[in-house]
Amino acid sequence: MKLNIKGLYQDLKKGVKIADEVQRKTSANIEGGLGYGQSIFDPRFKQSLSQAGVSARTTPAQFVGAYTSRLLVDAANDGSRTYWWRYNHPLAVAQKGVEYGVNPIKSPTARALAGLGIAAPAIAASGTYDLLNPGEMFRPKGYAQKYSEVGAEDRRETSQPAQELIERFFMGRTGAPLKYETAKQDIPDLTPGRYANYQNFLYNEKGLLDLGIIKGTGENLQGVPEVRALGFPVTIPMATGFTAGSIAARQAMVKNRTKTPLGKTVTQMYPGRERSIRGMIGGTVGSLAGVAFGNMLNAAIATANRPQLPATSEYTEDLG
């Protein structure tokens, strides 16, 4: 079978031209129009090609040409990396869930308040700050202040409170663990073994695929499970708080649901101000309930992790 080089070239060229048309239409809706955010992995690109009559099965050369164009646009404009930059932090991922919960609220101010009502309890449950410790700039238990003097007798004190607040609430940083003796004052049930294991987890373990991006431990300083995603702590109460808060906010705004004769569900929301109030209350209550449930799970896990010592009666039997 003779290979038609000229026809192959024309098909590749046509695929590039079709890809350009598709990408020109989609980039018109993107700020700057440079293709920013256009990823080679975006399924909508493949769907658009299919609508234009281009597919891997029926027109393979045109398909290759189209995806060659897409790859160039992706590489030149950080198309795929856009998604990594947007979602490479646990709170960025959680924000998408919050948006699901609060987006039906029309007022931007009320929507922001509802979002904060969901996020504040959940983020506090991650351990990055302690809302019950305002005197030490909300320093979480067991951790040193970022701007305390290295080698100081008590690194729970700081001379730069404003910077501590920025680190804690804007940067999401917990600081380094205190030395064992001081950390135990914060966490009375902290043991040398748990402390040593957690230090090893923080500074030596690389986690999934040895990349250091995601790693987890069954016991943090508090004795409960913790995952670190790019250094940010994620706990069970944080996850349950965000999840329950987002769902509760959305459900609180629903007035009723009805089915059409065709079986489609139609959702009716409460109007205006009532919707906003219900969303804010529902989100906050749901987040608090989710955190409480997560704390119950943590308590059960922590109890299971503690070594089971023999009962007094067993010692008596052995002595007998």
C-alpha positions in Angstrom: 0.0 0.0 0.0 1.5 3.3 -1.1 1.6 6.1 1.5 0.1 9.3 0.2 2.5 11.8 1.8 0.9 14.8 0.2 -2.6 13.8 1.3 -1.3 13.1 4.8 0.3 16.6 5.0 -2.9 18.2 3.8 -4.9 16.3 6.4 -2.5 17.4 9.2 -2.7 21.0 7.9 -6.5 20.8 7.9 -6.5 19.4 11.5 -4.4 22.4 12.6 -6.7 24.8 10.9 -9.8 23.3 12.5 -8.1 23.3 15.9 -7.3 27.0 15.4 -11.0 27.7 14.7 -12.1 25.8 17.8 -9.5 27.4 20.0 -10.2 30.9 18.6 -13.9 30.6 19.7 -13.1 29.3 23.2 -10.3 31.8 23.8 -12.7 34.6 23.0 -14.3 33.8 26.4 -11.0 33.8 28.3 -9.4 37.0 29.6 -6.6 38.1 27.3 -7.6 35.7 24.5 -4.2 34.1 24.5 -5.3 30.6 25.1 -4.6 30.8 28.9 -6.3 27.9 30.5 -6.7 25.8 27.3 -5.5 22.4 28.3 -4.8 19.4 26.0 -6.7 17.3 28.6 -9.8 19.4 28.4 -12.6 17.1 27.1 -14.5 20.0 25.6 -11.7 20.4 22.9 -12.2 16.8 21.8 -16.0 17.3 21.7 -15.6 20.5 19.6 -13.4 18.6 17.2 -16.0 15.8 17.0 -18.7 18.4 16.1 -16.4 19.6 13.3 -16.1 16.1 12.0 -12.6 15.3 13.4 -11.9 12.1 15.4 -9.1 9.6 15.9 -11.1 6.9 14.2 -12.5 8.6 11.1 -9.8 11.3 10.4 -6.7 10.2 12.3 -4.3 12.6 10.5 -6.5 15.6 11.1 -6.9 14.5 14.7 -3.1 14.4 15.1 -2.8 17.8 13.5 -5.5 19.3 15.8 -3.9 17.9 18.9 -0.4 19.1 17.8 -1.9 22.6 17.6 -3.5 22.1 21.0 -0.2 20.9 22.5 1.6 24.0 21.3 -1.1 26.3 22.6 -1.0 24.5 26.0 2.8 24.6 26.3 3.0 28.3 25.3 0.2 29.5 27.5 0.4 27.2 30.6 -2.9 25.6 29.7 -2.6 22.5 31.8 -0.5 24.1 34.5 -3.3 26.6 35.1 -5.3 23.8 36.7 -2.3 22.8 38.8 -1.8 26.4 40.0 -5.5 26.8 40.7 -6.0 23.5 42.6 -2.6 22.7 44.2 -3.8 23.7 47.6 -6.4 21.9 49.7 -8.3 25.2 50.4 -8.6 25.9 46.7 -10.2 22.5 46.2 -12.5 23.0 49.2 -13.4 26.4 47.7 -15.1 24.7 44.8 -17.4 22.8 47.2 -18.2 26.0 49.1 -19.1 27.6 45.7 -21.6 24.8 45.2 -23.2 25.6 48.5 -23.4 29.4 48.3 -23.6 30.3 44.6 -27.4 30.4 44.6 -27.2 33.5 46.9 -27.5 36.6 44.7 -25.9 39.2 47.0 -22.1 39.1 46.8 -21.8 40.3 50.4 -24.2 37.7 51.7 -22.5 35.0 49.6 -19.2 36.0 51.1 -20.6 35.8 54.6 -22.1 32.4 53.9 -18.8 31.2 52.6 -16.9 32.4 55.6 -19.5 30.7 57.8 -18.6 27.4 56.2 -14.8 28.0 55.9 -13.9 29.4 59.3 -14.8 26.4 61.5 -13.5 23.9 58.9 -10.1 25.7 58.5 -9.8 26.0 62.3 -10.2 22.3 62.5 -7.2 21.8 60.2 -5.0 23.0 63.1 -3.4 25.9 61.3 -4.8 28.2 64.0 -6.6 28.0 67.4 -9.5 30.4 67.7 -9.5 29.9 71.4 -6.0 31.3 71.7 -6.2 35.0 70.8 -3.6 36.0 73.4 -0.9 34.2 71.4 -2.1 35.3 68.0 -4.2 32.1 67.6 -1.1 29.9 67.8 -2.1 26.2 67.5 -1.2 23.9 70.3 2.2 22.3 70.1 3.7 24.7 67.6 6.1 27.6 67.9 5.5 31.1 66.8 7.1 31.8 63.5 8.8 35.0 64.6 9.9 33.8 68.1 13.6 34.0 68.8 15.4 30.7 67.9 16.8 29.1 71.0 14.4 31.1 73.3 13.3 29.4 76.4 9.6 29.6 75.4 9.0 29.9 71.7 5.2 30.4 72.3 5.9 34.1 72.6 6.6 36.5 69.7 7.8 40.0 69.2 6.0 40.4 65.8 2.3 39.7 66.3 1.2 41.3 63.0 3.5 39.0 61.0 2.3 36.0 62.9 -1.3 36.8 62.0 -0.3 37.1 58.3 1.6 33.8 58.4 -1.3 32.1 60.1 -4.4 33.4 58.3 -3.1 34.5 54.9 -0.2 32.0 54.3 -1.9 29.1 56.2 1.3 28.2 58.1 1.4 26.5 61.4 5.0 27.0 62.3 7.5 24.3 63.5 6.7 22.0 66.4 7.9 23.2 69.8 10.5 21.2 71.6 9.0 18.2 73.3 9.0 19.6 76.9 7.1 22.8 75.8 4.8 21.0 73.4 3.8 18.6 76.3 2.6 21.6 78.3 0.2 22.4 75.5 -0.7 18.7 74.9 -0.6 16.8 78.2 -1.1 13.4 76.6 1.8 13.8 74.1 4.3 11.0 74.4 8.0 11.0 73.3 7.2 8.3 70.7 4.4 10.2 69.1 6.5 13.4 69.1 9.4 11.6 67.4 7.2 9.9 64.9 5.5 13.1 63.9 8.9 14.9 63.5 10.0 12.1 61.2 6.8 12.4 59.3 7.2 16.2 58.9 10.8 16.4 57.9 11.9 13.0 56.5 8.9 11.2 54.9 8.3 12.0 51.2 4.8 10.6 50.9 3.1 9.5 47.7 5.6 8.7 44.9 8.4 10.2 47.0 7.4 13.7 45.7 6.6 15.3 49.0 3.3 16.6 47.6 0.9 14.5 49.6 1.7 12.4 52.7 -0.2 11.2 55.7 0.2 10.0 59.3 -2.1 8.2 61.7 -1.0 10.4 64.6 -0.1 14.0 64.6 0.9 15.9 67.7 -2.7 15.7 69.0 -2.8 11.9 68.3 -5.2 12.0 65.4 -4.8 11.4 61.6 -3.4 14.1 59.4 -2.6 14.5 55.7 -0.2 17.1 54.5 -0.9 18.4 51.0 2.0 20.7 49.9 2.7 21.3 53.6 -0.8 22.3 54.5 -2.5 20.1 57.2 -5.8 18.4 56.3 -7.7 16.6 59.0 -10.9 14.6 59.2 -12.9 17.5 61.0 -11.7 19.9 58.3 -13.0 17.6 55.5 -16.3 16.9 57.2 -16.8 20.5 58.1 -16.4 21.8 54.5 -18.5 18.9 53.1 -21.4 19.2 55.6 -21.3 23.0 55.5 -21.5 23.3 51.7 -24.3 20.7 51.5 -26.3 22.2 54.4 -26.0 25.8 52.9 -27.4 24.5 49.6 -30.2 22.5 51.1 -31.3 25.3 53.5 -32.1 27.5 50.5 -34.3 24.9 48.7 -38.0 25.5 49.2 -39.3 22.5 47.4 -38.6 20.0 44.6 -41.1 18.8 42.1 -41.0 16.4 39.2 -42.2 17.2 35.7 -44.3 14.7 33.7 -41.1 13.7 32.0 -39.5 12.8 35.3 -37.1 15.9 35.5 -36.6 17.3 39.0 -37.3 21.1 39.3 -35.8 22.8 42.3 -37.4 26.0 43.7 -35.3 28.2 45.9 -36.5 30.6 48.6 -36.6 34.2 47.3 -34.1 37.0 47.9 -33.2 37.9 51.5 -34.7 34.8 52.9 -32.5 32.7 50.7 -29.4 34.6 51.8 -30.2 34.2 55.5 -31.1 30.5 55.2 -27.8 29.9 53.3 -25.7 31.7 55.8 -27.3 30.0 58.8 -27.4 26.6 57.1 -23.7 26.8 56.0 -22.5 27.8 59.5 -24.5 25.2 61.4 -23.6 22.5 58.9 -19.9 23.3 59.1 -20.0 23.2 62.9 -21.9 20.0 62.9 -19.5 18.5 60.4 -16.5 19.5 62.5 -18.1 18.0 65.6 -18.7 14.7 63.8 -15.1 14.7 62.5 -13.9 15.3 66.1 -15.9 12.3 67.2 -14.3 10.2 64.6 -10.9 11.6 65.6 -11.6 10.7 69.3 -12.5 7.1 68.3 -9.3 6.8 66.2 -7.1 8.2 68.9 -8.6 5.8 71.5 -7.9 2.9 69.1 -4.3 4.1 68.6 -3.5 4.2 72.3 -1.7 1.1 73.7 -4.1 -1.2 75.6 -2.6 -1.8 79.0 -3.7 -4.9 81.1 -6.4 -4.3 83.7 -5.6 -4.3 87.4 -7.3 -7.7 87.8 -4.9 -9.2 85.3 -1.9 -8.0 87.3 -3.5 -9.6 90.4 -4.0 -12.9 88.6 -0.3 -13.0 87.5 0.9 -12.3 91.0 -1.3 -15.1 92.4 
